[in-house]
């Protein structure tokens, strides 16, 4: 089943605050007398190829805004062709027309100088997004490469080390551990929580994977699902110790892990995300080895870099039964090969003529979630914001469209990448718990 749900319909409980439609100031310490906004002329922000898109600009302020001038730029999701200019407002309003003759996204960026600082805002429009395809084909030896890495991993015993840690008193009935697992390269490092006294074969399992940056994972991520009967596990992205002082992670982020996003990209055997993806696979191995696991329900949840890990994990492990991903990174990393933006972390360098490095371009195909997507057998809930300039929606759609398993897309036209909307996390949790309950019901013995 393939479902597309506009955010307003799919999540009535979510009062969404725009991720980027509200203006941001060049100097947030100075309070502006104006508010700048821009939005497409269709509520769902979805158009056909060649349709005229009219971006509506609105400037409100204490002083009259008639005859004020705004600067604007329209691009193909941040890459050429780019149109730009200046428009004079009438009664605080203006229209910026645009169109695109191929599947993709139009990004409209608007700015206004109020005499104190520069206000900036943006909006996006989707053009036949369900027709967006991966920018490059899957390598012929993609499966052979990953089967080989999984075979190497399987030769290494999991060797779990569980160290009890304190569970908050307001979360009774569960026990929690720091967990370390052997893996290729750095270990899996995270927290594991389970219901006390759970019977064998009684618990669904949930793995939570972390976004970009260098930090400890949060043990509450594992504890919360455990209080609802899950085997809960949360891992950090780097196989580093958890629960250390902030200075520990700052030093790593400024030192050894400063350039992790591109480290080792010269070879598919050394790229940093090889280890990160295999740590996800090893964490799944651990959960499936637990006697309390029900043997059926195995879900991964993650956002941004974590969303990419979830897609890759489900592509590597066919027993994953469900994934809930938000604004996933690592999608269509080779976008420049098709004349469009590449996915985060944009690891492919370009030469002075703007041509991508051919070796690194090819290596990235083995880590691109658009190539894991067709291999996913898990039920998929996929949440994305059209106005995301960090993990571009073009690449996210390329990955989503390639998924052949049952899937649901939840779109948020005004939402960007940063910041949490009210009730966002309760909504995500409900998606996870409802998915697990339905899968348990379907798997129940008559």
C-alpha positions as CSV (number, residue, x, y, z in Angstrom):
1,X,0.0,0.0,0.0
2,X,1.3,3.4,-0.9
3,X,-0.4,6.3,0.9
4,X,0.2,10.1,0.8
5,X,-1.1,12.1,3.7
6,X,-0.9,15.9,3.9
7,X,0.1,16.8,7.4
8,X,-3.1,18.7,8.2
9,X,-5.1,15.5,7.4
10,X,-2.8,12.9,8.7
11,X,-2.0,14.5,12.1
12,X,-4.9,16.6,13.2
13,X,-3.5,16.7,16.7
14,X,-0.3,18.5,15.5
15,X,-0.5,22.3,15.5
16,X,2.5,22.7,13.3
17,X,4.7,25.8,13.6
18,X,6.5,26.5,10.4
19,X,10.1,25.4,10.3
20,X,11.2,28.3,8.1
21,X,8.2,30.3,6.8
22,X,8.5,32.8,9.6
23,X,11.3,35.2,9.1
24,X,14.7,34.8,10.7
25,X,16.9,37.8,11.6
26,X,20.5,38.4,10.7
27,X,21.0,39.6,14.3
28,X,18.5,37.9,16.7
29,X,19.4,40.3,19.5
30,X,17.8,43.2,17.5
31,X,14.0,43.1,17.6
32,X,12.6,44.0,14.2
33,X,9.4,46.0,13.6
34,X,8.6,43.7,10.7
35,X,7.6,40.1,10.0
36,X,8.4,38.6,6.6
37,X,6.7,35.5,5.2
38,X,6.5,33.6,1.9
39,X,4.3,30.7,0.9
40,X,3.2,28.9,-2.3
41,X,-0.3,29.6,-3.6
42,X,-1.5,26.0,-3.1
43,X,-2.0,24.7,0.5
44,X,-0.5,21.3,-0.3
45,X,2.4,23.0,-2.3
46,X,2.2,20.3,-4.9
47,X,2.2,21.1,-8.7
48,X,2.6,19.5,-12.1
49,X,5.5,20.0,-14.4
50,X,5.2,23.3,-16.1
51,X,2.5,24.7,-13.7
52,X,2.8,28.3,-12.7
53,X,3.8,28.5,-9.1
54,X,3.0,31.9,-7.4
55,X,5.0,32.4,-4.2
56,X,3.1,34.9,-2.0
57,X,5.2,37.4,-0.1
58,X,3.8,39.2,2.9
59,X,5.5,41.9,4.9
60,X,3.8,43.1,8.1
61,X,5.1,45.8,10.4
62,X,4.4,48.7,12.7
63,X,5.2,51.1,9.9
64,X,3.5,51.1,6.5
65,X,5.0,48.5,4.2
66,X,3.6,49.8,0.9
67,X,6.3,50.4,-1.6
68,X,8.9,48.4,0.4
69,X,11.4,46.4,-1.6
70,X,12.3,42.7,-1.1
71,X,15.1,40.7,-2.7
72,X,14.3,37.2,-3.9
73,X,15.9,34.1,-5.4
74,X,14.3,31.1,-6.9
75,X,16.3,27.9,-7.5
76,X,15.9,24.2,-8.2
77,X,16.0,23.1,-4.5
78,X,19.2,25.3,-4.0
79,X,21.0,24.6,-7.3
80,X,20.9,26.3,-10.7
81,X,19.1,27.4,-12.7
82,X,18.6,30.4,-10.4
83,X,16.5,33.4,-11.0
84,X,16.8,36.4,-8.7
85,X,15.7,40.0,-8.5
86,X,14.0,42.6,-6.4
87,X,10.3,43.3,-6.1
88,X,8.4,46.3,-4.8
89,X,5.5,45.5,-2.5
90,X,2.0,46.8,-2.8
91,X,0.1,47.0,0.4
92,X,2.8,44.8,1.9
93,X,2.2,42.0,-0.7
94,X,3.9,40.7,-3.8
95,X,3.9,37.6,-6.0
96,X,7.0,35.9,-7.3
97,X,6.1,33.6,-10.2
98,X,8.1,30.5,-11.0
99,X,7.9,27.1,-12.8
100,X,9.8,23.9,-13.3
101,X,9.7,21.5,-16.3
102,X,11.0,18.4,-14.4
103,X,10.1,16.6,-11.2
104,X,11.8,18.3,-8.3
105,X,11.4,21.3,-5.9
106,X,11.4,25.0,-6.3
107,X,13.0,26.9,-3.4
108,X,12.0,30.6,-3.1
109,X,14.2,32.6,-0.7
110,X,13.2,36.2,0.2
111,X,14.9,38.9,2.2
112,X,14.1,42.4,3.5
113,X,16.3,45.0,5.1
114,X,14.3,46.9,7.7
115,X,17.1,49.4,8.3
116,X,18.3,47.5,11.4
117,X,19.0,44.1,10.0
118,X,18.2,41.7,7.2
119,X,15.1,39.5,7.5
120,X,15.1,36.2,5.6
121,X,12.6,33.5,4.9
122,X,11.9,30.8,2.4
123,X,9.2,28.4,1.0
124,X,9.3,25.5,-1.3
125,X,6.9,23.9,-3.9
126,X,7.0,20.3,-5.0
127,X,6.8,19.6,-8.8
128,X,5.5,16.1,-9.5
129,X,7.5,14.8,-6.5
130,X,6.3,11.2,-6.9
131,X,8.1,11.1,-10.2
132,X,11.5,11.9,-8.7
133,X,13.9,9.0,-9.3
134,X,17.4,8.3,-8.0
135,X,20.1,10.3,-9.8
136,X,22.3,7.2,-10.5
137,X,21.5,3.5,-10.9
138,X,22.3,1.0,-8.1
139,X,25.8,-0.5,-8.5
140,X,25.7,-4.0,-10.0
141,X,27.6,-5.3,-7.1
142,X,25.7,-3.4,-4.4
143,X,24.3,-6.6,-2.8
144,X,27.5,-8.5,-3.1
145,X,29.4,-5.7,-1.4
146,X,27.0,-5.5,1.6
147,X,26.6,-9.3,1.8
148,X,30.4,-9.5,2.1
149,X,30.4,-6.9,4.9
150,X,27.6,-8.7,6.8
151,X,29.6,-11.9,6.4
152,X,32.6,-10.2,8.0
153,X,30.4,-8.9,10.8
154,X,28.9,-12.3,11.4
155,X,32.3,-13.8,12.2
156,X,32.7,-11.4,15.1
157,X,30.8,-12.6,18.3
158,X,28.4,-10.0,19.6
159,X,30.0,-10.3,23.1
160,X,27.4,-8.1,24.8
161,X,28.5,-6.2,27.9
162,X,25.5,-5.0,30.0
163,X,26.2,-2.7,32.9
164,X,23.2,-1.7,35.0
165,X,22.4,2.0,35.1
166,X,19.9,3.9,37.2
167,X,16.3,4.0,35.9
168,X,14.4,7.2,36.9
169,X,11.9,6.5,39.8
170,X,9.1,7.8,37.7
171,X,9.7,5.0,35.2
172,X,8.9,1.9,37.3
173,X,8.8,-1.7,36.1
174,X,11.8,-1.6,33.8
175,X,15.6,-2.2,34.1
176,X,18.2,-0.4,32.1
177,X,21.7,-1.1,31.0
178,X,24.6,0.6,29.3
179,X,25.3,-1.8,26.4
180,X,28.5,-2.4,24.4
181,X,28.6,-4.8,21.5
182,X,31.6,-5.9,19.4
183,X,31.4,-4.8,15.8
184,X,33.7,-4.2,12.9
185,X,35.7,-1.3,14.0
186,X,34.2,0.7,16.8
187,X,31.7,-1.0,19.1
188,X,28.0,-0.5,19.3
189,X,27.5,1.8,22.3
190,X,24.1,2.7,23.8
191,X,21.4,2.0,26.4
192,X,19.1,-1.0,26.6
193,X,16.0,-1.2,28.6
194,X,13.4,-4.0,29.1
195,X,10.4,-4.7,31.3
196,X,11.3,-6.4,34.5
197,X,10.2,-10.0,34.4
198,X,9.1,-10.1,30.8
199,X,8.3,-13.5,29.5
200,X,10.2,-15.1,26.7
201,X,8.8,-14.2,23.3
202,X,6.5,-11.5,24.7
203,X,8.1,-8.1,23.7
204,X,8.3,-6.1,20.4
205,X,11.7,-4.4,19.9
206,X,12.5,-0.8,19.0
207,X,15.9,0.5,18.0
208,X,16.4,4.3,18.1
209,X,19.3,5.8,16.1
210,X,20.9,9.2,16.5
211,X,21.1,12.2,14.3
212,X,24.2,14.1,13.2
213,X,26.8,15.5,15.7
214,X,28.9,14.0,18.4
215,X,27.2,13.2,21.7
216,X,25.9,10.6,24.1
217,X,22.6,8.9,23.3
218,X,19.8,9.5,25.8
219,X,18.9,6.5,28.0
220,X,15.3,7.8,28.2
221,X,15.0,6.9,24.5
222,X,15.4,3.3,25.5
223,X,13.4,3.6,28.8
224,X,10.3,5.2,27.4
225,X,9.4,2.3,25.0
226,X,10.3,-0.3,27.7
227,X,7.6,1.2,30.0
228,X,5.2,0.3,27.2
229,X,6.4,-3.3,26.9
230,X,9.1,-3.0,24.3
231,X,12.7,-4.0,24.3
232,X,14.1,-0.5,23.9
233,X,17.5,0.2,22.6
234,X,19.1,3.6,21.7
235,X,22.6,3.8,20.3
236,X,24.9,6.8,19.5
237,X,26.2,7.1,16.0
238,X,29.9,6.7,16.7
239,X,30.5,3.8,19.0
240,X,31.7,6.2,21.7
241,X,31.1,6.0,25.5
242,X,27.8,7.4,26.7
243,X,27.0,9.6,29.7
244,X,30.3,11.5,29.7
245,X,30.7,15.2,30.4
246,X,30.0,17.6,27.6
247,X,33.6,18.5,27.3
248,X,34.4,14.9,26.3
249,X,32.1,15.1,23.3
250,X,33.2,18.6,22.4
251,X,36.8,17.4,22.3
252,X,35.9,14.5,20.0
253,X,33.8,16.8,17.8
254,X,36.6,19.3,17.4
255,X,39.2,16.5,17.0
256,X,39.0,12.9,15.9
257,X,35.4,13.2,14.7
258,X,35.4,16.7,13.3
259,X,35.3,15.6,9.7
260,X,33.5,12.3,10.1
261,X,31.0,13.2,7.4
262,X,33.6,12.8,4.7
263,X,36.3,10.7,6.4
264,X,37.4,7.8,4.3
265,X,35.3,8.7,1.3
266,X,38.1,7.8,-1.1
267,X,37.2,4.1,-0.8
268,X,33.9,2.3,-0.2
269,X,35.9,0.1,2.3
270,X,37.0,3.1,4.4
271,X,34.1,5.6,4.3
272,X,33.0,6.5,7.8
273,X,29.3,5.5,7.3
274,X,30.3,1.9,6.6
275,X,31.0,1.4,10.3
276,X,27.9,3.4,11.3
277,X,25.6,1.3,9.1
278,X,27.1,-1.9,10.4
279,X,26.6,-0.8,14.0
280,X,22.9,-0.5,13.2
281,X,23.0,-4.1,11.9
282,X,24.8,-5.3,14.9
283,X,22.3,-3.6,17.3
284,X,19.5,-5.4,15.4
285,X,21.4,-8.7,15.8
286,X,21.5,-8.1,19.6
287,X,17.8,-7.3,19.9
288,X,16.8,-10.4,17.8
289,X,19.0,-12.5,20.1
290,X,17.1,-11.5,23.2
291,X,14.8,-14.3,24.6
292,X,12.1,-11.7,25.4
293,X,11.8,-10.6,21.7
294,X,8.5,-11.8,20.2
295,X,10.3,-12.8,17.0
296,X,8.1,-10.6,14.8
297,X,8.0,-6.9,15.6
298,X,11.3,-5.1,15.1
299,X,11.1,-1.4,14.4
300,X,13.7,1.3,13.8
301,X,13.2,5.0,14.4
302,X,15.4,7.9,13.5
303,X,15.5,11.4,12.1
304,X,18.0,13.2,9.8
305,X,21.2,11.2,10.0
306,X,19.2,8.7,12.1
307,X,16.6,8.5,9.4
308,X,19.3,7.5,7.0
309,X,20.5,4.9,9.4
310,X,17.0,3.5,9.7
311,X,16.6,3.2,6.0
312,X,20.0,1.5,5.6
313,X,19.3,-0.8,8.6
314,X,16.0,-1.9,7.2
315,X,17.7,-2.5,3.8
316,X,20.4,-4.6,5.5
317,X,18.2,-6.7,7.7
318,X,15.0,-8.2,6.1
319,X,13.5,-9.1,9.5
320,X,13.0,-5.5,10.4
321,X,9.2,-5.2,10.4
322,X,8.8,-1.4,10.5
323,X,10.6,1.9,10.3
324,X,9.5,5.4,11.2
325,X,11.8,8.0,9.6
326,X,11.8,11.7,9.7
327,X,13.6,14.1,7.4
328,X,16.2,11.4,6.5
329,X,19.7,12.3,5.4
330,X,21.9,10.2,3.2
331,X,19.4,10.2,0.4
332,X,20.5,10.7,-3.2
333,X,24.1,11.6,-2.3
334,X,24.9,11.7,-6.1
335,X,22.2,14.3,-7.0
336,X,24.7,16.4,-8.8
337,X,25.0,13.7,-11.5
338,X,21.4,14.5,-12.5
339,X,21.9,18.3,-12.2
340,X,20.2,18.6,-8.8
341,X,21.2,18.9,-5.2
342,X,22.8,16.0,-3.4
343,X,21.7,14.7,0.0
344,X,23.4,15.5,3.3
345,X,26.2,15.3,4.1
346,X,27.0,16.3,0.5
347,X,30.2,14.2,0.6
348,X,31.1,14.5,-3.1
349,X,33.6,17.3,-3.9
350,X,33.7,19.2,-7.2
351,X,36.6,20.5,-9.2
352,X,37.1,24.1,-10.4
353,X,34.8,23.4,-13.3
354,X,32.1,22.1,-11.0
355,X,32.5,18.5,-12.0
356,X,32.1,15.9,-9.2
357,X,35.1,13.7,-8.3
358,X,34.3,10.5,-10.2
359,X,35.8,8.1,-7.7
360,X,34.0,9.5,-4.7
361,X,30.8,9.9,-6.7
362,X,30.9,6.1,-7.4
363,X,31.8,5.2,-3.8
364,X,28.8,7.1,-2.4
365,X,26.4,4.9,-4.4
366,X,27.1,2.1,-1.9
367,X,25.9,4.3,1.1
368,X,23.0,6.0,-0.6
369,X,19.6,5.3,0.9
370,X,18.0,5.4,-2.5
371,X,19.8,2.1,-3.1
372,X,18.8,0.6,0.2
373,X,15.2,1.7,-0.3
374,X,14.1,-1.0,-2.9
375,X,15.5,-3.7,-0.5
376,X,13.4,-2.6,2.4
377,X,10.7,-5.1,3.3
378,X,9.5,-3.2,6.4
379,X,6.3,-1.2,6.7
380,X,7.5,2.4,6.4
381,X,6.2,5.7,7.8
382,X,8.1,8.6,6.2
383,X,7.8,12.2,7.4
384,X,9.4,15.1,5.5
385,X,9.2,18.8,5.3
386,X,9.2,20.6,1.9
387,X,11.2,23.5,3.3
388,X,14.2,21.5,4.5
389,X,17.5,23.0,3.3
390,X,19.6,20.6,5.3
391,X,18.3,17.2,4.0
392,X,16.7,18.3,0.7
393,X,13.3,17.0,0.0
394,X,14.3,16.1,-3.6
395,X,16.6,13.3,-2.3
396,X,14.1,12.2,0.3
397,X,11.4,11.7,-2.3
398,X,13.9,9.8,-4.5
399,X,14.4,7.4,-1.6
400,X,10.7,7.2,-0.7
401,X,9.6,6.6,-4.3
402,X,12.1,3.7,-4.5
403,X,10.5,1.8,-1.5
404,X,8.3,-1.0,-2.7
405,X,7.2,-2.2,0.8
406,X,3.9,-0.8,2.3
407,X,4.5,2.8,3.0
408,X,2.9,6.1,4.1
409,X,4.3,9.5,3.3
410,X,3.4,12.4,5.7
411,X,4.2,15.8,4.2
412,X,4.6,19.1,5.9
413,X,4.9,21.8,3.3
414,X,5.9,24.6,5.6
415,X,8.3,22.6,7.8
416,X,12.0,22.7,7.6
417,X,14.8,20.7,9.3
418,X,15.5,22.5,12.6
419,X,13.2,22.8,15.6
420,X,10.4,20.8,17.0
421,X,6.8,21.6,16.3
422,X,4.3,21.2,19.2
423,X,3.2,17.6,19.7
424,X,5.7,16.4,17.1
425,X,7.3,13.7,19.3
426,X,4.0,12.5,20.7
427,X,2.8,12.1,17.1
428,X,6.0,10.1,16.1
429,X,5.6,7.9,19.2
430,X,2.0,7.2,18.4
431,X,3.1,6.2,14.8
432,X,5.6,3.7,16.4
433,X,3.2,2.3,19.0
434,X,0.3,2.0,16.6
435,X,2.5,0.2,14.1
436,X,3.7,-2.2,16.7
437,X,0.2,-2.9,18.0
438,X,-1.1,-3.6,14.5
439,X,1.7,-5.9,13.7
440,X,1.3,-7.8,16.9
441,X,-2.4,-8.2,16.1
442,X,-1.7,-9.4,12.6
443,X,0.9,-11.9,14.0
444,X,-1.3,-13.2,16.8
445,X,-2.0,-16.9,16.7
446,X,-5.8,-17.5,15.9
